[in-house]
Amino acid sequence: MTMEIKAVLFDVDGTLIDSEKIYNRCWRAAAKEFGCPLTAEHALALRSLDRRLAAQRFLEWFGDPALYPAVRRRRTELMAKETEKEPPRAKPGVEVLMERLEKRGIAAAAVTASPEKRARESLDAVGIGRFVPIILSTERVERGKPFPDVYLFACAALGLRPGECLAVEDSPNGLKSAHDAGCRTVMIPDLTPYGEDVGEIADLHFESLEDLARSGIF
């Protein structure tokens, strides 16, 4: 089956770069310093999440409005130290997929919850920045993921309709953002396995980017 796709929009952390496990670990370590019992499941729920929603989650979980910004700042500091000691790697299959997209004349762009400067540095650091010339971040829009704003912005910036774009995500928050914008969606599981909870918002799912490249949909 060939899909009439003109652009593939990639989440970065957990999709193109194997960094979510470090984020998860640093969220929990930062929270622990503040006496906050943040679990691995809590940290998973924060992936790609709009900051205001994340602050609301913290308030619901722990009842302290000052906790989220403090923990988040400390998590950022710990991430910098962790990635210096243990640099993330590109996810398997990135080059195979990107080369196929290039051959088909399909554009590739990153749509991320990270600041664009940080995303660019991360992509360059793992050697795949050349494949992703365009980075579009939630810092450009009013609301982050799971709201559709960033994907609507990305499609408009590329001059394409959402239905002409395929979004590749690893998290439910990212999938919902792309789905609600009207993009076609693919889930490549990272820390969260594919399951019924994402079945309605993931049009397709594959176990790796290489599987997606070899699927025949492009």
Order of alpha helices (4+ residues) and beta strands (2+ residues): beta-alpha-alpha-alpha-alpha-alpha-beta-alpha-beta-alpha-beta-alpha-beta-alpha-beta-alpha
